[in-house]
Amino acid sequence: MNVWLTTAQAAAHADQARQTVSAGAAHITPATIRQWDCRGHLRGYSIGKRRPKLYHLGDVAAAELATRALGLRQAGINLTASKDAEQRALELACKRQLGA
């Protein structure tokens, strides 16, 4: 499925997934999406000089997982035991938002 999102839509999507797995403790804003793009965690696609970048839904989900895992590793928390559960929660949140 090819779903493209604006920066605000990508932030809302990733924020919903992050809320699901963090019990409301962490938020993702459009500025976070732009930072992920600048840092190489996420690739934005421009379709014109004055048009905003678009982000692929799968890329947003992957960036959310990667940055969350990186942050937790830096805090000394290992995700290997709960990674499958988190992946399922993220997929469920994505499906809910898409209405699938």
PyMOL CGO cylinders between C-alpha atoms (Angstrom):
from pymol import cmd
from pymol.cgo import CYLINDER

trace = [
    CYLINDER, 0.00, 0.00, 0.00, 1.39, 3.41, -0.98, 0.3, 1, 1, 1, 1, 1, 1,
    CYLINDER, 1.39, 3.41, -0.98, 0.31, 5.95, 1.61, 0.3, 1, 1, 1, 1, 1, 1,
    CYLINDER, 0.31, 5.95, 1.61, 1.99, 9.35, 1.57, 0.3, 1, 1, 1, 1, 1, 1,
    CYLINDER, 1.99, 9.35, 1.57, 1.79, 11.76, 4.50, 0.3, 1, 1, 1, 1, 1, 1,
    CYLINDER, 1.79, 11.76, 4.50, 2.56, 15.44, 5.02, 0.3, 1, 1, 1, 1, 1, 1,
    CYLINDER, 2.56, 15.44, 5.02, 4.80, 16.43, 7.92, 0.3, 1, 1, 1, 1, 1, 1,
    CYLINDER, 4.80, 16.43, 7.92, 1.81, 17.08, 10.20, 0.3, 1, 1, 1, 1, 1, 1,
    CYLINDER, 1.81, 17.08, 10.20, 0.13, 13.81, 9.21, 0.3, 1, 1, 1, 1, 1, 1,
    CYLINDER, 0.13, 13.81, 9.21, 3.37, 11.90, 9.73, 0.3, 1, 1, 1, 1, 1, 1,
    CYLINDER, 3.37, 11.90, 9.73, 3.76, 13.46, 13.19, 0.3, 1, 1, 1, 1, 1, 1,
    CYLINDER, 3.76, 13.46, 13.19, 0.18, 12.56, 14.13, 0.3, 1, 1, 1, 1, 1, 1,
    CYLINDER, 0.18, 12.56, 14.13, 0.67, 9.01, 12.90, 0.3, 1, 1, 1, 1, 1, 1,
    CYLINDER, 0.67, 9.01, 12.90, 3.96, 8.47, 14.73, 0.3, 1, 1, 1, 1, 1, 1,
    CYLINDER, 3.96, 8.47, 14.73, 2.60, 10.21, 17.84, 0.3, 1, 1, 1, 1, 1, 1,
    CYLINDER, 2.60, 10.21, 17.84, -0.35, 7.83, 18.00, 0.3, 1, 1, 1, 1, 1, 1,
    CYLINDER, -0.35, 7.83, 18.00, 1.99, 4.85, 17.75, 0.3, 1, 1, 1, 1, 1, 1,
    CYLINDER, 1.99, 4.85, 17.75, 4.32, 6.31, 20.39, 0.3, 1, 1, 1, 1, 1, 1,
    CYLINDER, 4.32, 6.31, 20.39, 1.37, 7.01, 22.70, 0.3, 1, 1, 1, 1, 1, 1,
    CYLINDER, 1.37, 7.01, 22.70, 0.24, 3.40, 22.33, 0.3, 1, 1, 1, 1, 1, 1,
    CYLINDER, 0.24, 3.40, 22.33, 3.55, 1.94, 23.50, 0.3, 1, 1, 1, 1, 1, 1,
    CYLINDER, 3.55, 1.94, 23.50, 4.56, 4.65, 26.00, 0.3, 1, 1, 1, 1, 1, 1,
    CYLINDER, 4.56, 4.65, 26.00, 1.21, 4.99, 27.80, 0.3, 1, 1, 1, 1, 1, 1,
    CYLINDER, 1.21, 4.99, 27.80, 1.01, 8.64, 26.82, 0.3, 1, 1, 1, 1, 1, 1,
    CYLINDER, 1.01, 8.64, 26.82, 4.46, 9.56, 28.12, 0.3, 1, 1, 1, 1, 1, 1,
    CYLINDER, 4.46, 9.56, 28.12, 6.05, 10.71, 24.85, 0.3, 1, 1, 1, 1, 1, 1,
    CYLINDER, 6.05, 10.71, 24.85, 4.88, 12.91, 21.98, 0.3, 1, 1, 1, 1, 1, 1,
    CYLINDER, 4.88, 12.91, 21.98, 6.04, 13.40, 18.40, 0.3, 1, 1, 1, 1, 1, 1,
    CYLINDER, 6.04, 13.40, 18.40, 5.58, 16.78, 16.72, 0.3, 1, 1, 1, 1, 1, 1,
    CYLINDER, 5.58, 16.78, 16.72, 6.06, 17.97, 13.12, 0.3, 1, 1, 1, 1, 1, 1,
    CYLINDER, 6.06, 17.97, 13.12, 9.41, 19.40, 14.26, 0.3, 1, 1, 1, 1, 1, 1,
    CYLINDER, 9.41, 19.40, 14.26, 10.43, 15.87, 15.31, 0.3, 1, 1, 1, 1, 1, 1,
    CYLINDER, 10.43, 15.87, 15.31, 9.59, 14.57, 11.83, 0.3, 1, 1, 1, 1, 1, 1,
    CYLINDER, 9.59, 14.57, 11.83, 11.73, 17.32, 10.27, 0.3, 1, 1, 1, 1, 1, 1,
    CYLINDER, 11.73, 17.32, 10.27, 14.60, 16.45, 12.65, 0.3, 1, 1, 1, 1, 1, 1,
    CYLINDER, 14.60, 16.45, 12.65, 14.36, 12.77, 11.72, 0.3, 1, 1, 1, 1, 1, 1,
    CYLINDER, 14.36, 12.77, 11.72, 14.58, 13.86, 8.08, 0.3, 1, 1, 1, 1, 1, 1,
    CYLINDER, 14.58, 13.86, 8.08, 17.62, 16.07, 8.74, 0.3, 1, 1, 1, 1, 1, 1,
    CYLINDER, 17.62, 16.07, 8.74, 19.36, 13.35, 10.76, 0.3, 1, 1, 1, 1, 1, 1,
    CYLINDER, 19.36, 13.35, 10.76, 18.75, 10.65, 8.17, 0.3, 1, 1, 1, 1, 1, 1,
    CYLINDER, 18.75, 10.65, 8.17, 16.27, 8.55, 10.17, 0.3, 1, 1, 1, 1, 1, 1,
    CYLINDER, 16.27, 8.55, 10.17, 13.50, 9.38, 7.68, 0.3, 1, 1, 1, 1, 1, 1,
    CYLINDER, 13.50, 9.38, 7.68, 13.52, 10.34, 4.02, 0.3, 1, 1, 1, 1, 1, 1,
    CYLINDER, 13.52, 10.34, 4.02, 11.19, 13.07, 2.79, 0.3, 1, 1, 1, 1, 1, 1,
    CYLINDER, 11.19, 13.07, 2.79, 10.24, 13.34, -0.87, 0.3, 1, 1, 1, 1, 1, 1,
    CYLINDER, 10.24, 13.34, -0.87, 9.78, 16.71, -2.55, 0.3, 1, 1, 1, 1, 1, 1,
    CYLINDER, 9.78, 16.71, -2.55, 7.37, 16.91, -5.46, 0.3, 1, 1, 1, 1, 1, 1,
    CYLINDER, 7.37, 16.91, -5.46, 8.03, 20.56, -6.26, 0.3, 1, 1, 1, 1, 1, 1,
    CYLINDER, 8.03, 20.56, -6.26, 10.08, 23.54, -5.19, 0.3, 1, 1, 1, 1, 1, 1,
    CYLINDER, 10.08, 23.54, -5.19, 7.38, 25.13, -3.06, 0.3, 1, 1, 1, 1, 1, 1,
    CYLINDER, 7.38, 25.13, -3.06, 5.51, 22.01, -2.01, 0.3, 1, 1, 1, 1, 1, 1,
    CYLINDER, 5.51, 22.01, -2.01, 6.01, 20.45, 1.42, 0.3, 1, 1, 1, 1, 1, 1,
    CYLINDER, 6.01, 20.45, 1.42, 7.86, 17.17, 1.70, 0.3, 1, 1, 1, 1, 1, 1,
    CYLINDER, 7.86, 17.17, 1.70, 5.89, 13.95, 1.78, 0.3, 1, 1, 1, 1, 1, 1,
    CYLINDER, 5.89, 13.95, 1.78, 6.78, 10.90, 3.83, 0.3, 1, 1, 1, 1, 1, 1,
    CYLINDER, 6.78, 10.90, 3.83, 5.93, 7.28, 3.13, 0.3, 1, 1, 1, 1, 1, 1,
    CYLINDER, 5.93, 7.28, 3.13, 3.87, 5.66, 5.90, 0.3, 1, 1, 1, 1, 1, 1,
    CYLINDER, 3.87, 5.66, 5.90, 6.19, 2.66, 6.18, 0.3, 1, 1, 1, 1, 1, 1,
    CYLINDER, 6.19, 2.66, 6.18, 9.21, 4.93, 6.47, 0.3, 1, 1, 1, 1, 1, 1,
    CYLINDER, 9.21, 4.93, 6.47, 7.53, 6.91, 9.27, 0.3, 1, 1, 1, 1, 1, 1,
    CYLINDER, 7.53, 6.91, 9.27, 6.75, 3.71, 11.18, 0.3, 1, 1, 1, 1, 1, 1,
    CYLINDER, 6.75, 3.71, 11.18, 10.31, 2.43, 10.73, 0.3, 1, 1, 1, 1, 1, 1,
    CYLINDER, 10.31, 2.43, 10.73, 11.80, 5.75, 11.86, 0.3, 1, 1, 1, 1, 1, 1,
    CYLINDER, 11.80, 5.75, 11.86, 9.55, 5.80, 14.94, 0.3, 1, 1, 1, 1, 1, 1,
    CYLINDER, 9.55, 5.80, 14.94, 10.67, 2.30, 15.92, 0.3, 1, 1, 1, 1, 1, 1,
    CYLINDER, 10.67, 2.30, 15.92, 14.33, 3.02, 15.25, 0.3, 1, 1, 1, 1, 1, 1,
    CYLINDER, 14.33, 3.02, 15.25, 14.46, 6.31, 17.14, 0.3, 1, 1, 1, 1, 1, 1,
    CYLINDER, 14.46, 6.31, 17.14, 12.51, 4.90, 20.10, 0.3, 1, 1, 1, 1, 1, 1,
    CYLINDER, 12.51, 4.90, 20.10, 14.81, 1.88, 20.28, 0.3, 1, 1, 1, 1, 1, 1,
    CYLINDER, 14.81, 1.88, 20.28, 17.88, 4.14, 20.07, 0.3, 1, 1, 1, 1, 1, 1,
    CYLINDER, 17.88, 4.14, 20.07, 16.61, 6.37, 22.86, 0.3, 1, 1, 1, 1, 1, 1,
    CYLINDER, 16.61, 6.37, 22.86, 15.84, 3.42, 25.10, 0.3, 1, 1, 1, 1, 1, 1,
    CYLINDER, 15.84, 3.42, 25.10, 19.23, 1.82, 24.42, 0.3, 1, 1, 1, 1, 1, 1,
    CYLINDER, 19.23, 1.82, 24.42, 20.92, 5.10, 25.35, 0.3, 1, 1, 1, 1, 1, 1,
    CYLINDER, 20.92, 5.10, 25.35, 18.92, 5.04, 28.60, 0.3, 1, 1, 1, 1, 1, 1,
    CYLINDER, 18.92, 5.04, 28.60, 20.14, 1.50, 29.30, 0.3, 1, 1, 1, 1, 1, 1,
    CYLINDER, 20.14, 1.50, 29.30, 16.86, -0.27, 28.51, 0.3, 1, 1, 1, 1, 1, 1,
    CYLINDER, 16.86, -0.27, 28.51, 17.02, -3.40, 26.33, 0.3, 1, 1, 1, 1, 1, 1,
    CYLINDER, 17.02, -3.40, 26.33, 14.09, -3.95, 23.96, 0.3, 1, 1, 1, 1, 1, 1,
    CYLINDER, 14.09, -3.95, 23.96, 14.78, -7.46, 22.71, 0.3, 1, 1, 1, 1, 1, 1,
    CYLINDER, 14.78, -7.46, 22.71, 12.19, -9.15, 24.95, 0.3, 1, 1, 1, 1, 1, 1,
    CYLINDER, 12.19, -9.15, 24.95, 9.35, -6.77, 24.11, 0.3, 1, 1, 1, 1, 1, 1,
    CYLINDER, 9.35, -6.77, 24.11, 10.20, -5.91, 20.51, 0.3, 1, 1, 1, 1, 1, 1,
    CYLINDER, 10.20, -5.91, 20.51, 7.56, -8.20, 18.98, 0.3, 1, 1, 1, 1, 1, 1,
    CYLINDER, 7.56, -8.20, 18.98, 4.84, -6.81, 21.25, 0.3, 1, 1, 1, 1, 1, 1,
    CYLINDER, 4.84, -6.81, 21.25, 5.83, -3.26, 20.38, 0.3, 1, 1, 1, 1, 1, 1,
    CYLINDER, 5.83, -3.26, 20.38, 5.86, -4.06, 16.67, 0.3, 1, 1, 1, 1, 1, 1,
    CYLINDER, 5.86, -4.06, 16.67, 2.35, -5.51, 16.92, 0.3, 1, 1, 1, 1, 1, 1,
    CYLINDER, 2.35, -5.51, 16.92, 1.14, -2.45, 18.87, 0.3, 1, 1, 1, 1, 1, 1,
    CYLINDER, 1.14, -2.45, 18.87, 2.60, -0.13, 16.24, 0.3, 1, 1, 1, 1, 1, 1,
    CYLINDER, 2.60, -0.13, 16.24, 1.03, -2.09, 13.39, 0.3, 1, 1, 1, 1, 1, 1,
    CYLINDER, 1.03, -2.09, 13.39, -2.33, -2.04, 15.17, 0.3, 1, 1, 1, 1, 1, 1,
    CYLINDER, -2.33, -2.04, 15.17, -2.11, 1.73, 15.69, 0.3, 1, 1, 1, 1, 1, 1,
    CYLINDER, -2.11, 1.73, 15.69, -1.30, 2.21, 11.99, 0.3, 1, 1, 1, 1, 1, 1,
    CYLINDER, -1.30, 2.21, 11.99, -4.24, 0.04, 10.94, 0.3, 1, 1, 1, 1, 1, 1,
    CYLINDER, -4.24, 0.04, 10.94, -6.60, 1.92, 13.24, 0.3, 1, 1, 1, 1, 1, 1,
    CYLINDER, -6.60, 1.92, 13.24, -5.53, 5.27, 11.86, 0.3, 1, 1, 1, 1, 1, 1,
    CYLINDER, -5.53, 5.27, 11.86, -5.93, 4.05, 8.28, 0.3, 1, 1, 1, 1, 1, 1,
    CYLINDER, -5.93, 4.05, 8.28, -9.34, 2.61, 9.09, 0.3, 1, 1, 1, 1, 1, 1,
    CYLINDER, -9.34, 2.61, 9.09, -8.33, -0.92, 8.07, 0.3, 1, 1, 1, 1, 1, 1,
]
cmd.load_cgo(trace, "trace")
